[in-house]
Amino acid sequence: MFRNLFKIAVRNILKEKGYSIINILGLAIGITCSMFLGLYIMDELSYDRYHVNADNIYRVVSNIKEPDNSFTWAVAQIPMADELRQNYPDVVNAVRFFGLGRNLYKYEDKSFYEEDVFLADSTVFDMFSYEFIAGDPKTSLDEPYSMVVTESMADKYFGTTDCLNLSLTDQDNDQLKITGVIKDVPVNSHFRFDALISRNSAPDYRGSWGNFGVFTYIQLPEDYEPAGFDANFDKIVSDHVNPIFEQFKISINYELQRITDIHLYSKIQDEAEEGGDISYIYIFGAVAIFMLIIASINYMNLATARSTQRAKEVGVRKVMGAGKKQLISQFIVESVVMSLIALVVSILLIYALLPAFNNLANKQIEVSYLFQVEVLLVLFGVVLFIGIIGGSYPAFYLSRFNPVNVLKGKLSTKGGNAILRKSLVVLQFSISIFMLISTLVVFDQLRFLMNKDLGFNKEQVLRFEMPDDQMRAGYSGLRQKLLSNPDIINVASSSSSPGNNVNKVIFNVETEEGQMNERGIDFFIADFDFIEAMQMSVVEGRNFSRDILSDTSLAVLVNESMVDRMGWTEPLGKKFDIPQRGGTVVTKQVIGVVKDYHQNSLYDEIEPLMIMYGDDSYYGYVKLKTSDIAKTVAEIEAIWQQNFVNKPFEYNFLDQDFASQYASDKRRGDIFTIFSSLTIAIACLGLLGLTAFTTERRTKEIGIRKVIGASVKSIVVLLSKEFVVLVLIATAIAFPVAWYFMDTWLQAFAYRIELINEVPTFVLSAAIALSIIILTMSYHTIRAATSNPVNALKDE
């Protein structure tokens, strides 16, 4: 029986080629896009799950609360891990990663700057599951100056992974012995590195409970409830933290973050890697479901629209003895076969387009993902669902026909059939309008981020780094040579670059009442030229000046947010007590107020900021005025090599650096835009087929109306009116839903567009949907209306 049903299904699919192509293409696009989004979601949810102990590893984060401010850091104090490991038996293991910044490493004639090299405790490989190519994970970091490198770093310096017992030389001339080589840290990691150096290499670097700065992880026993660890943190705060910070009226508490939650849920400024966003998982999941829903709706709409054409077939089959069950089976099998064909097409499309999708999403998803058992089960489950649901209504509807009425031509086309079809059209266009609005709002928000005034001029600013003392000592000579180039406007330096986080330190600050109170202050060091080179505005007072000697030791600048935080009415002259090495304190005074600018990214609100003078800084900036960037950069590099022999010249441009902060959101925005557009395209594809069948069904009506004098225009208006009303209903549903979800999404941004200003976007989306309806209906209606009415009426 099944074989016979299958043959009939194939025969009907081939008989109606146009209908079949529209349905298969719509289903294939829907399944393909849904699977791409599903693979993206699977990859995002897989972060850090490759660790054997993933469910039991937690990061310690620090919540700091001041009298007028609060913030969270992804780091803890250096002694935290030792304290937890030694005094709390619930802790199976505790590991720290100490950032070393940007350093130069050499092997023979090869030298490179590396930023992702960390000091780590020797038990790091007991906690984390990194795959060793060579070396012993148990002992590889036991000895001082031992080093474990990734496969890529080994190839970079040695040209092979067979490099055990060879050594790299760092910029301090320390010899780092290679004791292990591991596979590259998987991309789906919230924390990645190129090499780890034994923590025992810096035994004197103990730190204190007053200084934060290391990523700290602990491993707890199986099935341990992390909330139960809070009492231990309370004891640590009481014993070690409060004695230091209570006097400053600062309270600190700690919490545990499961490492599998960090990528999608953590929104902390100083994350080691760029994080994801759980909201996009929900958004992309919704888009994937919408695409499948619309693909199913297309099939149901087209099948019910064709019901009158197949009514006589059903009538004849009933007369010949076919039962209701047999008829239902026939239509469902036909639907499932069509879905399976669409599945085959979609798998071919996924195979062909996966590299392009990986490039778009910045992923490394492999084709083998498709052939995992769970993915295959989902694929076939989706296909069967679409096939059964898509074919169920036509199957049950057509199988109820009275064969006598059908063969007499008395089959009504109204009733449940029309109501369901209209409801499905409304649902389809509600989703399409919602997706269109969302796409345009996301685009406007990303454009706002890219074009927002940052409070400084980032254009044509070349930035380089000076990670060692020799380079910082030679900066002054380098600056003078660079300024001799007519294409260079200015050269400046600072300890922190715009767009990067800055240090936060507790200083005594003078209040409006003249008292000195402790505050955690964001600050960095800059030279005389920094404000001018960045084209920042000093709104009150003045900039640092070479003509005033005391500026080098007694002056600071603050931003407007600092003035607001402290409630200063007269900020000039307000004092900061700055601790010095050796325990002395120097009192510095505010000489100028800088207009607020975005020191951090646009995801974070502008923080109160203090800038101290200093000429021993990490970053250098070259402000250019040239159309020939390549030529000027080559000239800068030549001067660099004269001053810093055998020091690689590496640089970037500040505008590109800022743009890179929003690269993830831009990628996600591009994905959302592309797949939303495809969702709308699938809806239009279904509409194309539906209007074609609707117009075909009313061909005789159109012929009669033409005979009695109706114009083409009036016929177009008549037939389009029904669909226009349906789109207006869909618009009324989509607008409030889109407003709610877009308003919720925008709240995640510290700086965002006002949704009220997006009303034209809402109107435009509805207009586009109406235009699609009218154009599609007009094409088929005009085609029918301009044909000879005799052809439509000759069989009456």
Residue pairs with C-beta under 8 A, 6 or more apart in sequence:
1 329
2 333
5 329
5 330
5 333
5 334
6 333
6 337
8 330
8 333
8 334
9 330
9 333
9 334
9 337
9 338
10 337
12 334
13 20
13 334
13 337
13 338
13 341
14 20
16 306
18 689
18 692
19 302
19 306
19 689
19 693
20 338
22 298
22 302
22 685
22 686
22 688
22 689
23 298
23 299
23 302
23 338
23 342
23 689
24 338
24 341
24 342
24 345
25 342
25 345
25 685
26 295
26 298
26 299
26 682
26 685
26 686
27 295
27 298
27 299
27 338
27 339
27 342
27 346
27 386
28 342
28 343
28 345
28 346
28 349
29 291
29 295
29 346
29 678
29 681
29 682
29 685
30 291
30 292
30 294
30 295
30 682
31 292
31 295
31 342
31 343
31 346
31 379
31 382
31 383
31 386
32 345
32 346
32 349
32 350
32 353
33 287
33 288
33 291
33 675
33 678
33 679
34 288
34 289
34 291
34 292
34 382
35 346
35 350
35 370
35 379
36 350
36 353
36 357
36 675
37 284
37 285
37 287
37 288
37 291
37 671
37 675
38 288
38 375
38 378
39 357
39 365
39 369
39 370
40 284
40 361
40 363
40 365
40 671
41 281
41 284
41 285
41 288
42 369
42 375
43 188
43 363
43 365
44 263
44 264
44 276
44 280
44 281
45 264
45 281
46 188
47 188
47 189
47 190
47 260
47 262
47 263
47 264
47 276
48 54
48 57
48 188
48 189
48 190
48 259
48 260
48 262
48 263
49 188
49 260
50 129
50 186
50 188
51 57
51 127
51 128
51 129
51 259
52 129
53 127
53 128
53 129
53 219
54 259
54 260
55 258
55 260
56 92
56 219
56 220
56 221
56 222
56 224
57 127
57 128
57 217
57 218
57 219
57 258
57 259
58 217
58 218
58 219
58 220
58 226
58 256
58 257
58 258
58 259
59 74
59 215
59 216
59 217
59 256
59 257
59 259
59 262
60 76
60 80
60 216
60 217
60 218
60 254
60 255
60 256
61 72
61 73
61 74
61 75
61 76
61 254
61 255
61 256
61 257
61 266
61 268
62 72
62 73
62 75
62 76
62 212
62 252
62 253
62 254
63 70
63 71
63 72
63 252
63 253
63 254
63 255
64 70
64 71
64 72
64 73
64 250
64 251
64 252
64 520
65 250
65 251
65 252
66 249
66 250
66 519
66 520
67 249
68 519
68 565
69 519
69 520
69 565
71 269
71 504
71 520
72 268
73 212
73 268
73 269
73 270
74 215
74 266
74 268
74 270
74 271
74 272
75 212
75 213
75 214
75 215
75 216
75 270
76 212
76 214
76 216
76 254
77 207
77 208
77 209
77 210
77 211
77 212
77 213
77 214
78 96
78 98
78 205
78 206
78 207
78 208
78 211
78 213
78 214
79 206
79 207
79 208
79 209
79 240
80 94
80 96
80 214
80 216
80 236
81 94
81 95
81 96
81 121
81 214
81 216
81 218
82 94
83 236
83 240
84 91
84 94
84 218
84 232
84 236
85 91
85 93
85 94
88 232
90 220
90 221
90 224
90 229
90 232
91 218
91 219
91 220
92 218
92 219
92 220
92 221
93 123
93 126
93 127
93 218
93 219
94 121
94 123
94 216
94 217
94 218
94 219
95 120
95 121
95 123
95 124
95 127
95 128
95 216
95 217
95 218
96 119
96 120
96 121
96 199
96 214
96 215
96 216
96 217
97 118
97 119
97 120
97 124
97 191
97 193
97 196
97 214
97 215
97 272
98 118
98 119
98 120
98 199
98 202
98 205
98 213
98 214
99 118
99 213
99 214
99 215
100 117
100 118
100 119
100 197
101 115
101 467
102 113
102 114
102 115
102 465
102 467
103 113
103 114
103 117
103 170
103 171
103 467
103 468
104 111
104 112
104 113
104 114
104 170
104 171
104 467
104 468
104 647
104 648
105 111
105 112
105 113
105 114
105 117
105 157
105 168
105 169
105 170
105 171
105 176
106 168
106 169
106 170
107 157
107 158
107 166
107 167
107 168
107 169
110 156
110 157
111 646
111 648
112 156
112 157
112 648
113 465
113 467
113 648
113 650
114 153
114 194
114 195
116 192
116 193
116 194
116 195
117 193
117 194
117 195
117 196
117 197
118 193
118 195
118 196
118 197
119 196
119 197
119 198
119 199
119 201
119 202
119 205
120 141
120 196
120 197
120 198
120 199
121 141
121 199
122 139
122 141
122 142
122 198
122 199
122 200
124 141
124 196
125 132
125 137
125 138
125 140
125 141
126 137
126 138
127 217
127 219
130 137
130 182
130 183
130 185
131 182
131 183
132 140
132 180
132 181
132 182
132 183
133 151
133 161
133 181
133 182
133 183
134 161
134 162
134 163
134 164
134 180
134 181
135 148
135 164
135 179
135 180
135 181
136 179
136 180
137 180
139 179
140 146
140 148
140 179
140 180
141 148
141 179
141 180
141 196
141 197
141 198
141 199
141 200
142 198
142 200
143 177
143 179
143 198
143 200
144 198
144 200
144 201
144 203
145 174
145 175
145 176
145 177
145 197
145 198
145 201
146 176
146 177
146 179
146 197
146 198
146 200
146 201
147 168
147 176
147 177
147 178
147 179
147 180
147 195
147 196
147 197
147 198
148 178
148 179
148 180
148 181
148 182
148 195
148 196
149 157
149 163
149 178
149 180
149 181
149 182
149 194
149 195
150 181
150 182
150 183
150 184
150 185
150 193
150 194
150 195
151 161
151 181
151 182
151 183
151 184
152 184
152 194
153 194
153 195
154 160
154 161
154 163
154 178
154 181
155 161
157 163
157 168
158 166
161 181
163 178
163 181
164 178
164 179
164 180
164 181
165 177
165 178
165 179
166 177
166 178
167 175
167 176
167 177
167 178
168 175
168 176
168 178
169 175
169 176
170 176
171 467
171 468
174 201
176 197
176 201
185 191
185 192
185 193
187 363
187 364
188 263
189 273
190 259
190 262
190 263
190 266
190 271
190 272
190 273
190 275
191 215
191 272
191 273
192 272
192 273
207 213
207 214
208 244
209 240
209 241
209 244
210 244
210 245
215 272
217 259
218 256
220 226
220 229
226 256
226 258
229 256
230 255
233 253
233 254
233 255
234 253
236 254
237 252
237 253
237 254
241 252
245 251
245 252
247 518
248 506
248 518
249 517
249 518
250 506
250 518
250 520
257 265
257 266
262 271
262 275
263 275
263 276
264 275
264 276
264 277
264 278
264 281
265 278
266 275
267 275
269 501
269 600
269 604
270 501
274 663
274 664
276 664
277 668
277 748
279 745
279 748
280 668
280 672
283 672
283 745
284 671
284 672
284 675
287 435
287 672
287 675
287 676
287 679
290 431
290 435
290 679
291 675
291 678
291 679
291 682
292 382
292 385
292 386
293 427
293 431
294 428
294 431
294 432
294 679
294 682
294 683
294 686
295 386
295 682
295 686
296 386
296 389
296 390
297 424
297 425
297 427
297 428
297 686
298 428
298 682
298 683
298 685
298 686
298 689
298 690
299 335
299 338
299 386
299 390
299 391
300 389
300 390
300 393
300 394
300 420
300 421
300 424
301 421
301 424
301 425
301 428
301 686
301 689
301 690
302 686
302 689
302 690
302 693
303 331
303 335
303 390
303 391
303 393
303 394
304 393
304 394
304 397
304 417
304 420
304 421
305 421
305 689
305 690
305 693
305 694
305 697
306 394
306 693
307 394
307 397
307 398
307 417
308 411
308 413
308 697
309 693
310 398
311 398
311 401
311 406
311 411
312 406
312 407
314 327
314 398
314 399
314 401
314 403
314 406
315 401
315 403
315 406
315 407
316 403
316 407
317 326
317 327
318 327
318 401
318 403
319 403
319 407
324 399
324 400
327 395
327 398
327 399
328 395
328 396
328 399
329 395
330 395
331 391
331 394
331 395
331 398
331 399
332 387
332 388
332 391
332 392
332 395
334 391
335 387
335 388
335 390
335 391
335 394
335 395
336 383
336 384
336 387
336 388
336 391
337 387
338 387
339 383
339 384
339 386
339 387
339 390
340 383
340 387
342 383
343 379
343 380
343 383
347 370
350 367
350 370
351 367
351 370
354 365
354 367
357 363
357 365
358 364
358 365
360 667
360 670
360 671
360 674
361 667
361 671
362 663
362 664
362 667
369 375
370 376
370 379
393 420
397 416
397 417
401 411
405 411
413 697
421 690
422 722
422 726
425 687
425 690
425 723
425 726
425 730
426 726
426 729
426 730
426 733
427 730
428 683
428 686
428 687
428 730
429 683
429 726
429 727
429 730
429 731
429 734
429 769
429 773
430 730
430 733
430 734
430 737
431 679
431 683
431 734
432 679
432 680
432 683
432 730
432 769
433 727
433 730
433 731
433 734
433 735
433 738
433 765
433 766
433 769
434 734
434 737
434 738
434 741
435 676
435 679
435 680
436 676
436 680
436 765
436 768
436 769
437 734
437 735
437 738
437 742
437 761
437 762
437 765
438 672
438 676
438 738
438 741
438 742
439 672
439 673
439 676
439 677
440 758
440 761
440 764
440 765
441 738
441 742
441 745
441 746
441 753
441 755
441 758
441 761
442 669
442 672
442 673
442 745
443 669
443 673
444 753
444 758
444 761
445 746
445 749
445 752
445 753
446 662
446 665
446 666
446 669
448 751
448 752
448 753
449 602
449 662
449 665
449 749
449 751
450 659
450 662
452 598
452 602
452 751
454 498
454 597
454 598
454 658
455 536
455 537
455 595
455 596
455 597
455 598
456 498
456 534
456 535
456 536
456 597
457 534
457 535
458 498
458 654
458 655
458 658
459 655
460 623
460 624
460 625
460 626
460 629
460 653
460 655
461 533
461 534
461 621
461 622
461 623
461 624
461 653
461 654
461 655
462 621
462 622
462 624
462 633
462 636
462 651
462 652
462 653
462 654
463 497
463 619
463 620
463 621
463 622
463 651
463 652
463 653
463 654
463 657
464 619
464 620
464 622
464 640
464 649
464 650
464 651
465 618
465 619
465 620
465 650
466 472
466 475
466 493
466 617
466 618
466 619
466 620
467 618
470 644
471 644
471 647
472 616
472 617
472 618
474 643
474 644
475 493
475 615
475 617
475 620
476 615
477 643
478 491
478 620
478 639
478 640
478 643
478 644
479 491
479 493
479 620
481 639
481 642
481 643
482 488
482 491
482 622
482 636
482 639
483 490
483 491
485 632
485 635
485 636
485 639
487 624
487 625
487 626
487 628
487 631
487 632
487 635
488 622
488 623
488 624
488 625
488 632
488 636
489 533
489 623
489 624
489 625
490 529
490 532
490 533
490 621
490 622
490 623
491 529
491 533
491 620
491 621
491 622
491 623
492 526
492 527
492 528
492 529
492 530
492 532
492 533
492 534
492 620
492 621
492 623
493 526
493 527
493 529
493 530
493 615
493 617
493 619
493 620
493 621
494 524
494 525
494 526
494 527
494 530
494 617
494 618
494 619
494 621
495 503
495 524
495 525
495 526
495 614
495 617
495 618
495 619
496 502
496 503
496 524
496 525
496 599
496 618
496 619
497 619
497 654
497 657
498 534
498 597
498 598
498 599
498 654
498 658
499 598
499 599
499 600
499 601
499 654
499 657
499 658
499 661
500 599
500 600
501 600
502 522
502 523
502 524
502 599
502 600
502 609
503 522
503 523
503 524
504 520
504 521
504 522
504 523
505 520
505 521
505 523
506 518
506 519
506 520
506 521
507 518
507 519
507 521
507 523
507 576
507 577
507 578
507 579
507 610
508 516
508 517
508 518
508 576
508 577
509 516
509 517
509 518
509 519
509 521
509 566
509 574
509 575
509 576
509 577
510 516
510 574
510 575
510 576
511 517
511 566
511 567
512 566
512 567
512 568
512 569
516 575
516 577
519 565
519 566
521 562
521 576
521 608
521 609
521 610
522 599
522 607
522 608
522 609
522 610
523 609
523 610
523 611
523 612
524 599
524 609
524 611
524 612
525 611
525 612
525 613
525 614
525 616
525 617
526 544
526 611
526 612
526 613
526 614
526 617
527 544
527 613
527 614
527 615
527 617
528 543
528 544
528 545
528 546
528 551
528 613
530 611
530 621
531 538
531 543
531 544
531 557
531 594
532 543
533 621
533 623
534 597
534 621
536 594
536 595
536 597
537 594
537 595
538 557
538 592
538 593
538 594
538 595
539 560
539 593
539 594
539 595
540 571
540 572
540 592
540 593
541 571
541 572
541 590
541 591
541 592
541 593
542 591
542 592
543 557
543 592
544 551
544 555
544 557
544 591
544 613
545 551
548 555
551 591
551 613
552 613
553 586
553 588
553 613
554 586
554 587
554 588
554 589
555 588
555 589
555 591
555 613
556 576
556 588
556 589
556 590
556 591
556 610
556 611
556 612
556 613
557 590
557 591
557 592
557 593
557 594
557 610
557 611
558 571
558 574
558 590
558 592
558 593
558 594
558 608
558 609
558 610
558 611
559 593
559 594
559 595
559 596
559 597
559 606
559 608
559 609
560 593
560 594
560 595
560 596
561 596
561 606
561 607
561 608
561 609
562 571
562 608
562 609
562 610
563 571
563 593
564 608
565 608
566 574
566 608
568 574
571 590
571 593
572 589
572 590
572 591
572 592
572 593
573 589
573 590
574 589
574 590
575 587
575 588
575 589
575 590
576 587
576 588
576 589
576 590
576 610
577 585
577 586
577 587
578 585
578 586
578 587
578 588
578 612
579 585
580 586
588 612
594 609
594 611
596 606
597 606
598 606
599 606
599 607
599 609
600 606
600 607
601 658
601 661
601 662
602 661
602 662
602 749
602 750
602 751
603 661
603 749
603 750
604 750
605 750
605 751
621 654
622 636
624 632
626 632
633 651
636 649
636 651
637 649
640 647
640 649
641 647
641 649
684 772
684 776
687 772
687 773
687 776
688 776
691 723
691 776
691 777
691 780
692 780
694 719
694 780
695 702
695 719
695 777
695 780
695 781
695 783
695 784
696 784
698 719
698 784
699 784
699 792
700 792
700 793
700 796
702 715
702 719
702 781
702 784
702 785
702 789
702 792
703 789
703 790
703 791
703 792
703 793
704 789
704 793
705 714
705 715
705 718
706 715
706 785
706 789
707 789
707 793
712 782
712 785
712 786
715 781
715 785
716 777
716 778
716 781
716 782
716 785
719 777
719 781
720 773
720 774
720 777
720 778
720 781
723 773
723 777
724 770
724 773
724 774
727 766
727 769
727 770
727 773
728 770
730 769
731 766
731 769
734 765
735 762
735 766
738 762
739 755
739 762
742 755
742 758
743 755
746 752
746 753
746 755
784 792
